[in-house]
Amino acid sequence: MVDSRTASPASLTARRLTVLAWAALLSMAASCAPGSSLDDAPNEQSEDLQESLTAAEKEPRYERIRDALRTRGVKKSGYLFAGIANSETGLVMCWSEATWACKGPVSADCGGGPVIAGSGDGPCSLKEGGLGLFQFDAGTFNQTLAAYGSDVLTIDGQMGHAVDYVVGMVRDSIYTTNAETDAKALAWLDAFDPSDPVLRDQWIKTVVRYYNGCQPNWSCWGPRTQTYTEGLNLAISEPGGLAFWTANDLAPLEVYWARQANGRYELRALAPSNVASVEYRVDGFEIGSATKADGSNFPDSYEFTSEKNGRLFEVIGLDASDTPVARGIGSIDVTSGTAVYIKQMGAALYEIGLERAPAGAASIEVRADGFLLTDSVSGKSRSTRLAVRSTFSQLGQRTFTVRSFNADGSLRGTLTRKLTLE
């Protein structure tokens, strides 16, 4: 369980949700301290994990995890994350899938019912268990929501927080090599080879120590190593092997939107010829769809009910059999004032610019993680078209700083956005 209250953000199994019953969790409470013995403690086994969801029931969840991770730069190794979720909750997200657990706050992903909550922190009435697939925990339910945001109650939100945590975990781990920065850690994850015994050893040790919180000299080390190894093996084997995690590697498409005077957004996409329809999504929620019969650029429109900056915009392209074959992403500021946009234009090609810029803004510069970009359209780093287009050799999460300038060259303002490029 990810627990933001401890020096190692993951607490011990005695304090996280497992597939064991409450009485079993109580019996483990004293077993995780250094020098204690787990000989008489219940053992977490994959057979317990399958009591809530069968392999067939888990496959759509595996698909959801795979697709959510792809939007965050993890293209091929989603099984590493699914392995953690297997070990934490058996891939359970909603209380209705495991009614022996505690009830968490309600979630749209659970049909308006509660998410699953851990019972290892005490009686359910205390509302202190970890929440959802990955058991995020910052204290009480309210404290967890305050720490992570309400999106932790959705599968896509859980995936986003899991990526942030796991990237940092791999980066800081004493067991991993060539993963000393966020970008290197993300590359380490996506280049993971489960047949490599050295990488497997590095990963399992990292998870047990930094996610679960068990130390190598504690008696919990062996059992936890087995638990997370089993969870990883299930994540690879159950949905059909490694081919599942690399299937439907989606082609890039160009995304577009424009806010109208009435506040409604016009949505468009330029897609490969095999795309028959598209779905428009913002922060994981579908906001529209269109078919090629509606127009070659798949026209649709949508009006948001609240303003918010830096929202994840996605366009999923489907072929005639409704199979995803293409994807484009961006960052959209839903606001009537000046907005920053990041729009995918092609393979690793993105444009960053200002929408509804103030009249005095004459040019902009864009830096990605501090590196000044050159606009491929104008050939200049300071763009008078208020946009910078660039092909990126380094994908994954990037931080964009947009500086606007007046006509005399003086700095007008600075805005910052983040997006995980793919």
Secondary structure as UniProt FT lines:
FT   STRAND          2..3
FT   TURN            4..5
FT   HELIX           13..15
FT   HELIX           22..28
FT   TURN            29..31
FT   TURN            34..35
FT   TURN            39..40
FT   HELIX           46..49
FT   TURN            50..52
FT   HELIX           55..70
FT   TURN            71..73
FT   HELIX           78..89
FT   TURN            90..91
FT   HELIX           95..97
FT   TURN            99..100
FT   STRAND          102..106
FT   HELIX           108..110
FT   TURN            111..112
FT   STRAND          114..117
FT   TURN            120..121
FT   HELIX           124..126
FT   TURN            132..135
FT   STRAND          136..137
FT   HELIX           141..148
FT   HELIX           150..153
FT   HELIX           155..172
FT   HELIX           182..190
FT   TURN            194..195
FT   HELIX           197..206
FT   HELIX           207..212
FT   TURN            216..217
FT   TURN            219..220
FT   HELIX           221..237
FT   TURN            238..240
FT   HELIX           242..246
FT   TURN            247..248
FT   STRAND          251..252
FT   STRAND          254..259
FT   TURN            261..262
FT   STRAND          265..270
FT   TURN            273..274
FT   STRAND          277..282
FT   TURN            283..284
FT   STRAND          285..291
FT   HELIX           292..294
FT   TURN            296..297
FT   STRAND          300..302
FT   STRAND          308..318
FT   TURN            320..321
FT   STRAND          324..334
FT   STRAND          339..346
FT   TURN            347..348
FT   STRAND          349..355
FT   TURN            359..360
FT   STRAND          363..368
FT   TURN            369..370
FT   STRAND          371..372
FT   TURN            376..378
FT   TURN            384..385
FT   STRAND          387..391
FT   STRAND          396..405
FT   TURN            407..408
FT   STRAND          411..421
//
